[in-house]
Amino acid sequence: MNPTIELLKSHRSIRKFTDQPVSRELLEELIRAGQGAATSSHVQAYTVIHVKNAENREKIAELAGGQSYVATCGAFLMFCADM
């Protein structure tokens, strides 16, 4: 089978994270990499919010259906569509 298709079919989503902090430098590098990704008409129609406040993360975790990793992971980024 085509290696690209095989890779896509083997995708797994893991929701088990550590509480190890992610450096600001790494977060900025990852966001810059995402901003460089191809999009239709090079539209960057989103805002990235780094949620640091523990109380806010707890509330978001609850609103997201009890997804506890939102409150406990080392860094939580929220992506909001800007249409």
C-alpha positions as CSV (number, residue, x, y, z in Angstrom):
1,M,0.0,0.0,0.0
2,N,1.1,3.6,-0.5
3,P,3.2,4.7,2.5
4,T,1.3,8.0,2.9
5,I,-2.1,6.2,3.0
6,E,-0.7,3.6,5.4
7,L,0.5,6.4,7.7
8,L,-2.9,8.1,7.6
9,K,-4.7,4.9,8.4
10,S,-2.4,4.1,11.4
11,H,-3.3,7.5,13.1
12,R,-4.2,7.2,16.8
13,S,-5.3,9.8,19.2
14,I,-3.8,9.6,22.7
15,R,-5.3,11.7,25.5
16,K,-2.8,10.9,28.2
17,F,-0.4,13.7,28.9
18,T,2.1,14.6,31.6
19,D,2.1,17.8,33.6
20,Q,5.6,18.6,32.4
21,P,5.8,22.3,31.5
22,V,6.3,23.2,27.8
23,S,8.8,26.1,27.4
24,R,7.6,29.4,25.9
25,E,10.3,29.0,23.1
26,L,8.9,25.6,22.1
27,L,5.3,26.8,22.1
28,E,6.2,29.7,19.9
29,E,8.2,27.5,17.5
30,L,5.2,25.1,17.2
31,I,2.8,27.9,16.6
32,R,5.1,29.4,13.9
33,A,5.3,26.0,12.3
34,G,1.5,25.8,12.2
35,Q,1.2,29.3,10.8
36,G,3.5,28.2,7.9
37,A,1.2,25.3,7.0
38,A,-0.6,25.4,3.7
39,T,-4.1,26.8,3.7
40,S,-6.6,27.8,1.1
41,S,-5.6,31.2,-0.2
42,H,-3.1,31.4,2.6
43,V,-5.9,32.4,5.0
44,Q,-4.9,32.3,8.7
45,A,-8.4,32.4,10.0
46,Y,-7.8,31.5,13.6
47,T,-6.5,32.8,16.9
48,V,-4.4,30.7,19.3
49,I,-4.9,31.3,23.0
50,H,-2.5,29.8,25.5
51,V,-4.6,29.2,28.6
52,K,-2.4,29.3,31.7
53,N,-4.8,30.1,34.5
54,A,-5.6,26.8,36.4
55,E,-9.1,27.9,37.3
56,N,-9.9,28.7,33.6
57,R,-8.5,25.4,32.5
58,E,-10.7,23.6,35.1
59,K,-13.8,25.4,33.7
60,I,-12.8,24.6,30.1
61,A,-12.2,20.9,31.0
62,E,-15.7,20.8,32.5
63,L,-17.3,22.5,29.5
64,A,-15.5,20.2,27.2
65,G,-17.4,17.2,28.6
66,G,-15.1,16.4,31.5
67,Q,-11.9,16.1,29.5
68,S,-9.5,16.2,32.5
69,Y,-6.3,16.4,30.4
70,V,-7.3,20.1,29.6
71,A,-6.7,21.0,33.2
72,T,-3.6,18.8,33.8
73,C,-1.5,18.8,30.7
74,G,1.8,20.8,30.5
75,A,0.4,23.4,28.1
76,F,-3.1,24.0,26.8
77,L,-3.7,25.9,23.5
78,M,-7.2,26.8,22.4
79,F,-7.7,27.4,18.7
80,C,-10.6,29.7,17.8
81,A,-11.9,30.1,14.2
82,D,-11.8,33.7,13.0
83,M,-14.2,33.9,10.1
